[in-house]
């Protein structure tokens, strides 16, 4: 492990996943930090999201495992990071009913292991833990802001609430700059295929390819298409996370806040009565799974109609590039009750006013462009279309003004 002396050091867990890899891209571009990506020692590794980062000497991998405190202690003791961004998790809500203990162990006890390591080896480190709108569960009002009660509907949601409480305890007991953001759904072409957005875009791309090859195809099978989610692009959220980690430290005198500085490092123990805040990151729009599927199918060139209702509802092909005479199957999407969850979070709609006003954060990529960008990417990956042209700044769907 090559440890630099002067530059700020950032330790990121979950670094090969969607959020971790975008965080690496962001930090390499926007800061001069040295980045340590923590990965488990696995025989089957997939670092495809990190391919470009490996060319940068400011990025390196280290080995550690959230389920093993010794390995975390070792990494933290050696690196003594200035920032510790914990993006590793059992992040699939659907699996959390089948793997409740593992979910709790990684998502809650894993956080405790990180906090203990920080307390012991680098108490001035700033710690971010990935929190979730799933903590709001059966929501009481909309849009949901930071004050919304925590009412989990899944073992996953419960594990994130437990982690939030641990982060709070370590912040208040030991003066550690430890926060857990409240992130609503965020997606991209790096999203895992078990999540509904990527499952749809991969599935529709597979169908386009089958039609091109004049082959029959299986439909995409989904659960509850009427769940409402507040979806954004993951790229926008890593910017929000970094802003949350870099709130200026304030000193509270007679109830009034005065800035102490923005540098992390040796001033955390002066937090005193001031605490860093935990913010909601969200687009402020909510859409059904069905709406997402419609945008994707249209972008892929399909004309379709919906037939049936409930578990019989289907998206059926009406036309494809003006000719369906040679198409061998007709159903693009159908419901399979096996994907229904034991308890559903029906409506998520976030209120990120505080992050927008206090951190200057704003998402750049719309829901529509997120869906279109993802299907374009999957059509390319399936070999149906040439590579989408990236805009100068980031992504084919990006709307930012650069
Ligand atoms: O894509 P999903 O699996 O994401 P979910 O459960 O909302 O959780 C994601 O967002 C959270 C933030 O709010 C994160 F904390 C969490 O880690 C994860 O990133 O499901 C979205 C919705 C659900 O209502 C689900 O029931 O889509 C519905 N759905 C319908 N059919 C399906 C399917 N979900 C999946 N995964 N697969 C289906 O076939």
Boltz pocket constraint, residues with backbone or C-beta under 6 A from the ligand:
constraints:
  - pocket:
      binder: B
      contacts: [[A, 90], [A, 91], [A, 92], [A, 93], [A, 94], [A, 131], [A, 132], [A, 133], [A, 134], [A, 183], [A, 184], [A, 185], [A, 186], [A, 194], [A, 195], [A, 196], [A, 197], [A, 199], [A, 221], [A, 222], [A, 223], [A, 224], [A, 225], [A, 227], [A, 228], [A, 229], [A, 289], [A, 339], [A, 341], [A, 344], [A, 345], [A, 348]]
      max_distance: 6.0
